[in-house]
């Protein structure tokens, strides 16, 4: 927690800062400012959890202390948004008359006003209570709230297929921000009720999935972040209906295009490169592989499910492939374009010889989970191959693939929570 104490009285600055350090706050997390201008600079330079601000404050160094200066600063923070806002604002005064004069303004702008002066002790009790509360809320932000967050790219057939397969008990659909539709509730896993949130995107692509995953992680703090649904596959590794467990993912389109003529440069030789001469131009893609990984624990649980796939396949009542699918673990790359060309496959498949699948969201989910700074989260993407990323793309088995990926994901979660 970071504190900013704003007061032109050195004695009061020392009194409050000493109290905070005695209650476990590091001196490095206690900032000080003697006037409104310095307070604005301090707030702009970094996040502040608690602002402790004197009622009477100079506008700048050498100026007289006036209550209006403090009120103006607080309004810029709370109403105008021109100065970054701390999480909590507490007013301070050493003069009861001053407190009474400006109390009406402060009631709408601060949490409360403390009477801080030598010989006064009530403010210490009040501030101690705030410290306990802040520690509690900070701890809560670092703990998990929901057990499972499921993110699907499509309402139909991916999310609808998962809801039919899982049978969760969910509330009404709500909107998070402007683009994420979600429902919260529970699902029973191994006889235990687990808190669940299900969401789908308004559009496909890695940008949308990164944004949605980041927002869901911040809002719901799940233990597990899961994506199910359909993906493209590569015929030399998978067949239609096969289950792809993405152990890692990256953006296959990331990198730099260079002219393809001449010998490769040292930089080109050090990176995986791909030619595009077959597409009417002579160019070379110097790829930038920013790989993000799934949770090893969840990968291990999914890997143990090969024997259950046949029963799930046989139990599906709908159009399905004749061949029982298999479970394949390997890289699944992500891009913002739909891949329906074997030529495009040649363009980027040299990035990894064991690439088994391609979709438009997995990398964004893994990226958000890996960089999430709150409660710990484990992420996995399990999808079923509905096409082979070529000109023969179709939707004959999309409902089946959505069901299969949802069921394998469900069994993966059962195993994880059982352990």
PyMOL commands that set and color helices and strands:
alter all, ss='L'
color gray80, all
select helices_A, chain A and resi 10-22+27-29+36-45+67-80+96-107+122-141+155-166+206-220+266-270+277-279+296-303+306-315+342-349+362-371+398-418
alter helices_A, ss='H'
color red, helices_A
select strands_A, chain A and resi 3-6+30-33+50-54+57-58+65-66+88-93+112-115+148-152+169-170+174-176+180-189+192-201+224-233+243-249+255-259+273-275+283-287+292-293+327-334+357-359+378-387
alter strands_A, ss='S'
color yellow, strands_A
deselect
rebuild
show_as cartoon
